């Protein structure tokens, strides 16, 4: 914050987004921020909650879409879910060929044992019809509701005849909760387009940023 307060323009915006990204990664799992390829599931309350959500879905044979903004977090989720439930998830990200992408969609839609589909938000946000899913989980939020809704719509395509439950995982008492509250309370933010992205965060005032990144004393 001290560095942000003494900078302006493009440099300031870049520093704000860098800070937000780092805090978001820590909130996902410390291993994502540290980039050490070593993770303990118990080090992340969010990952523990994900396990609690997924377990009854698998027990009842339901299928789920799991969105994350980051390829690296997708790798962590893949390993964590595979170890926890002894089942190999599907993982769609931008580095896959079109054929592999199509094969994964077909497997998820048509094969009972392929019930967990991890998708990076950019790769899985458009052009997919995944009506086999009855659950959508956003592991980390894009902070742009239009992008988030576009991803959720993968399960609401034509041909969907079942109810679909949508879960958004938010770390309580952190910037995740405060930014979500801010988007919900400001009409101009709630009506953002997909192209807006998260650039608006770079234009927040120093006081607004301090309020967002300060940890809640109640936590």
VENMOVEN-V949334 format. One line per field, one symbol per residue. ss: DSSP state (h for helix, s for strand, l for the rest). psi: psi as a letter, one per 40 degrees, with the letter a starting at -180 (. if undefined). burial: + if it has 24 or more other C-alpha atoms within 12 Angstrom, else -. A space follows every 10 residues. Layout:
# VENMOVEN-V949334
ss->???
psi->???
burial->???
This chain:
# VENMOVEN-V949334
ss->lhhhhlllhh hhhhhhhhhh hhhhhhhhlh hhhhllllll hhhlhhhhhh hhhhhhhhhl lllsssssll hhhhhhhhhh hhhhhlllls sslllllhhh hhhhhhhhhh lllllsssss hhhhllllll llllssssll llllhhhhhh hhhhhlllll llllssssll llllhhhhhh hhhhhlhhhh lllhhhllhh hhhllhhhhh hhhllllll
psi->dddddeiiad dddddddddd ddddddddhd ddddfeehih deehdddddd ddddddddde eiiihhhieh dddddddddd ddddefhhii hhieeiiddd ddddddddde hdegehhhhi dddedieihf eehehhhhdi iefhdddddd ddedefiheh eiihhhhhhh hieadddddd ddddehdddd fiidedaedd deeiiddddd ddehihee.
burial->---+------ -++-+++-++ +-++++++++ +++-----+- +--+-+++-+ +-++--++-- -+++++++++ ++++++++++ ++------++ +++------- +--++-+++- ---+++++++ +++++--+++ ++++++++++ ++++++++++ ++++++---- ---+-+++++ +--+++++++ -++-----++ -+-+---+++ ++-+----+- -++------
